[in-house]
Protein backbone atom coordinates (compact mmCIF):
# COMPACT_ATOMS: atom_id res chain seq x y z
CA UNK A 1 0.00 0.00 0.00
CA UNK A 2 1.12 3.52 -0.71
CA UNK A 3 0.37 6.13 1.91
CA UNK A 4 1.51 9.58 2.93
CA UNK A 5 0.88 11.01 6.37
CA UNK A 6 1.15 14.66 7.21
CA UNK A 7 0.29 14.68 10.88
CA UNK A 8 0.29 18.45 11.25
CA UNK A 9 -3.04 19.78 10.04
CA UNK A 10 -2.32 23.41 10.76
CA UNK A 11 0.74 25.35 11.87
CA UNK A 12 0.88 29.01 12.76
CA UNK A 13 4.15 30.89 13.16
CA UNK A 14 5.28 34.47 13.36
CA UNK A 15 7.29 35.91 10.52
CA UNK A 16 11.02 35.10 10.62
CA UNK A 17 10.50 31.94 12.62
CA UNK A 18 11.74 28.65 11.20
CA UNK A 19 9.12 25.97 10.63
CA UNK A 20 9.33 22.28 9.73
CA UNK A 21 6.55 20.41 7.99
CA UNK A 22 6.57 16.68 8.58
CA UNK A 23 5.92 13.97 6.01
CA UNK A 24 5.97 10.23 6.61
CA UNK A 25 5.37 7.79 3.80
CA UNK A 26 4.69 4.09 3.36
CA UNK A 27 5.51 1.98 0.34
CA UNK A 28 6.83 -1.47 -0.38
CA UNK A 29 8.43 -0.38 -3.61
CA UNK A 30 12.16 0.15 -3.63
CA UNK A 31 11.89 2.72 -6.40
CA UNK A 32 9.71 5.69 -5.64
CA UNK A 33 9.57 9.45 -5.87
CA UNK A 34 8.67 12.03 -3.28
CA UNK A 35 7.35 15.50 -3.95
CA UNK A 36 6.41 18.65 -2.11
CA UNK A 37 3.84 21.05 -3.48
CA UNK A 38 2.57 24.39 -2.27
CA UNK A 39 -1.07 25.32 -2.78
CA UNK A 40 -1.82 29.02 -2.35
CA UNK A 41 -5.43 30.26 -2.19
CA UNK A 42 -5.53 30.46 -5.99
CA UNK A 43 -5.66 26.66 -6.03
CA UNK A 44 -2.73 25.82 -8.24
CA UNK A 45 -0.31 23.22 -6.91
CA UNK A 46 3.16 24.73 -7.17
CA UNK A 47 5.96 22.21 -7.57
CA UNK A 48 8.72 22.64 -4.97
CA UNK A 49 10.88 19.55 -5.12
CA UNK A 50 11.14 15.97 -6.34
CA UNK A 51 13.35 13.30 -4.83
CA UNK A 52 13.89 9.71 -5.90
CA UNK A 53 14.37 6.88 -3.43
CA UNK A 54 18.02 6.38 -4.34
CA UNK A 55 19.05 9.91 -3.57
CA UNK A 56 19.08 10.64 0.14
CA UNK A 57 21.04 13.83 -0.11
CA UNK A 58 19.38 16.70 1.63
CA UNK A 59 18.66 19.73 -0.48
CA UNK A 60 18.62 23.42 0.16
CA UNK A 61 17.03 26.00 -2.09
CA UNK A 62 17.14 29.47 -0.66
CA UNK A 63 15.05 29.48 2.50
CA UNK A 64 13.73 26.00 1.78
CA UNK A 65 15.42 22.76 2.78
CA UNK A 66 14.40 19.13 2.69
CA UNK A 67 15.54 16.25 4.88
CA UNK A 68 15.00 12.81 3.32
CA UNK A 69 15.58 9.87 5.66
CA UNK A 70 14.76 6.41 4.34
CA UNK A 71 15.45 4.83 7.72
CA UNK A 72 12.42 6.63 9.16
CA UNK A 73 10.47 6.94 5.87
CA UNK A 74 10.35 10.68 6.26
CA UNK A 75 10.74 13.59 3.92
CA UNK A 76 10.49 16.74 6.01
CA UNK A 77 10.42 20.27 4.71
CA UNK A 78 11.86 23.27 6.57
CA UNK A 79 11.27 26.91 5.82
CA UNK A 80 13.87 29.17 7.37
CA UNK A 81 13.02 32.75 8.30
CA UNK A 82 9.39 32.33 7.24
CA UNK A 83 7.57 35.11 5.43
CA UNK A 84 3.90 35.99 5.11
CA UNK A 85 4.01 34.89 1.47
CA UNK A 86 4.81 31.37 2.64
CA UNK A 87 1.27 31.05 3.96
CA UNK A 88 -0.36 28.23 2.02
CA UNK A 89 -1.28 24.57 2.23
CA UNK A 90 1.70 22.29 1.66
CA UNK A 91 1.33 18.78 0.31
CA UNK A 92 3.76 15.91 0.40
CA UNK A 93 3.24 13.26 -2.29
CA UNK A 94 4.53 9.79 -3.12
CA UNK A 95 4.72 8.16 -6.53
CA UNK A 96 5.83 4.54 -6.44
CA UNK A 97 7.32 3.17 -9.63
CA UNK A 98 4.86 0.28 -9.72
CA UNK A 99 1.76 2.25 -8.83
CA UNK A 100 0.50 3.17 -12.27
CA UNK A 101 1.47 6.82 -12.08
CA UNK A 102 -1.02 7.27 -9.23
CA UNK A 103 0.53 10.01 -7.10
CA UNK A 104 -0.58 9.70 -3.49
CA UNK A 105 -0.91 12.91 -1.55
CA UNK A 106 -0.91 13.57 2.14
CA UNK A 107 -3.78 15.51 3.66
CA UNK A 108 -1.76 18.70 3.60
CA UNK A 109 -0.51 21.10 6.24
CA UNK A 110 -1.95 24.60 6.35
CA UNK A 111 0.81 27.03 7.25
CA UNK A 112 -0.08 30.51 8.41
CA UNK A 113 2.71 33.01 8.82
CA UNK A 114 1.68 36.07 10.78
CA UNK A 115 3.41 39.42 10.43
CA UNK B 1 7.02 28.78 -21.49
CA UNK B 2 3.31 28.76 -20.76
CA UNK B 3 2.10 26.72 -17.82
CA UNK B 4 -0.78 24.30 -17.55
CA UNK B 5 -4.07 25.87 -18.53
CA UNK B 6 -7.39 24.61 -17.26
CA UNK B 7 -10.75 25.90 -18.42
CA UNK B 8 -13.15 26.94 -17.19
CA UNK B 9 -11.94 28.09 -13.78
CA UNK B 10 -15.37 27.92 -12.20
CA UNK B 11 -18.48 25.98 -13.10
CA UNK B 12 -21.89 25.54 -11.53
CA UNK B 13 -24.02 22.63 -12.65
CA UNK B 14 -27.23 20.97 -11.58
CA UNK B 15 -27.52 17.41 -10.38
CA UNK B 16 -28.00 15.01 -13.26
CA UNK B 17 -26.25 17.19 -15.79
CA UNK B 18 -22.93 16.39 -17.36
CA UNK B 19 -19.81 18.52 -17.55
CA UNK B 20 -16.62 18.66 -19.60
CA UNK B 21 -13.41 20.17 -18.28
CA UNK B 22 -10.37 21.00 -20.37
CA UNK B 23 -6.64 20.91 -19.71
CA UNK B 24 -3.88 22.17 -21.98
CA UNK B 25 -0.49 20.85 -20.84
CA UNK B 26 2.86 22.54 -21.08
CA UNK B 27 4.11 22.56 -24.64
CA UNK B 28 6.01 19.35 -25.34
CA UNK B 29 4.49 17.46 -22.43
CA UNK B 30 2.65 14.31 -23.44
CA UNK B 31 1.32 13.00 -20.14
CA UNK B 32 -1.75 14.51 -18.51
CA UNK B 33 -3.08 13.35 -15.16
CA UNK B 34 -6.34 14.40 -13.50
CA UNK B 35 -7.00 14.71 -9.79
CA UNK B 36 -10.05 15.50 -7.71
CA UNK B 37 -9.60 17.56 -4.56
CA UNK B 38 -12.30 17.67 -1.88
CA UNK B 39 -12.14 18.72 1.78
CA UNK B 40 -13.12 15.25 2.90
CA UNK B 41 -11.07 13.00 0.63
CA UNK B 42 -8.16 15.28 -0.22
CA UNK B 43 -6.39 14.83 -3.53
CA UNK B 44 -7.33 11.67 -5.39
CA UNK B 45 -6.04 10.36 -8.69
CA UNK B 46 -8.62 10.04 -11.45
CA UNK B 47 -6.68 8.96 -14.53
CA UNK B 48 -3.63 9.59 -16.66
CA UNK B 49 -3.36 9.94 -20.42
CA UNK B 50 -0.34 9.57 -22.63
CA UNK B 51 -0.29 9.79 -26.41
CA UNK B 52 -4.09 9.79 -26.63
CA UNK B 53 -4.39 6.61 -24.54
CA UNK B 54 -5.58 6.21 -21.00
CA UNK B 55 -2.59 4.67 -19.34
CA UNK B 56 -3.79 4.51 -15.75
CA UNK B 57 -7.03 4.89 -13.87
CA UNK B 58 -7.91 5.58 -10.27
CA UNK B 59 -10.79 4.24 -8.27
CA UNK B 60 -13.65 6.35 -9.56
CA UNK B 61 -16.99 5.27 -11.06
CA UNK B 62 -17.50 5.05 -14.80
CA UNK B 63 -19.31 8.41 -14.77
CA UNK B 64 -15.82 9.91 -14.82
CA UNK B 65 -14.14 9.62 -18.16
CA UNK B 66 -11.58 11.45 -20.20
CA UNK B 67 -9.70 11.64 -23.43
CA UNK B 68 -6.59 13.13 -24.90
CA UNK B 69 -6.15 14.68 -28.29
CA UNK B 70 -3.21 14.50 -30.67
CA UNK B 71 -1.95 17.88 -29.43
CA UNK B 72 -1.88 16.43 -25.88
CA UNK B 73 -4.78 18.57 -24.68
CA UNK B 74 -7.07 16.56 -22.48
CA UNK B 75 -10.68 16.71 -21.44
CA UNK B 76 -12.46 15.01 -18.62
CA UNK B 77 -16.16 14.41 -18.52
CA UNK B 78 -18.46 13.70 -15.63
CA UNK B 79 -21.92 12.46 -16.45
CA UNK B 80 -25.02 12.36 -14.25
CA UNK B 81 -23.53 14.78 -11.76
CA UNK B 82 -24.03 14.22 -8.06
CA UNK B 83 -23.67 16.70 -5.22
CA UNK B 84 -20.57 14.82 -4.09
CA UNK B 85 -18.83 15.62 -7.37
CA UNK B 86 -18.41 19.21 -6.20
CA UNK B 87 -14.65 19.62 -6.02
CA UNK B 88 -11.57 21.26 -7.40
CA UNK B 89 -10.38 19.30 -10.42
CA UNK B 90 -6.69 19.61 -11.11
CA UNK B 91 -4.71 18.42 -14.04
CA UNK B 92 -0.98 17.76 -14.07
CA UNK B 93 1.32 17.92 -17.05
CA UNK B 94 4.46 15.77 -17.39
CA UNK B 95 6.91 15.24 -20.23
CA UNK B 96 6.49 11.47 -20.31
CA UNK B 97 5.60 10.25 -16.88
CA UNK B 98 4.73 12.00 -13.60
CA UNK B 99 7.71 10.51 -11.80
CA UNK B 100 10.03 12.95 -13.55
CA UNK B 101 8.08 16.09 -12.88
CA UNK B 102 4.42 17.00 -12.64
CA UNK B 103 3.22 20.57 -13.00
CA UNK B 104 -0.32 21.43 -12.09
CA UNK B 105 -2.81 23.91 -13.44
CA UNK B 106 -4.97 26.20 -11.30
CA UNK B 107 -7.86 23.80 -11.46
CA UNK B 108 -11.54 23.97 -12.27
CA UNK B 109 -13.81 24.45 -9.31
CA UNK B 110 -17.02 22.56 -9.97
CA UNK B 111 -20.08 23.15 -7.84
CA UNK B 112 -23.05 20.85 -8.24
CA UNK B 113 -26.34 22.18 -6.90
Interface residues (C-beta under 8 A of the other chain):
Chain A: X33 X35 X37 X42 X43 X44 X45 X46 X47 X50 X52 X91 X93 X95 X97 X100 X101 X102 X103 X104 X105 X106 X107 X108
Chain B: X31 X33 X35 X42 X43 X45 X48 X55 X56 X57 X58 X88 X90 X92 X97 X98 X99 X100 X101 X102 X103 X104 X105 X106 X107 X109
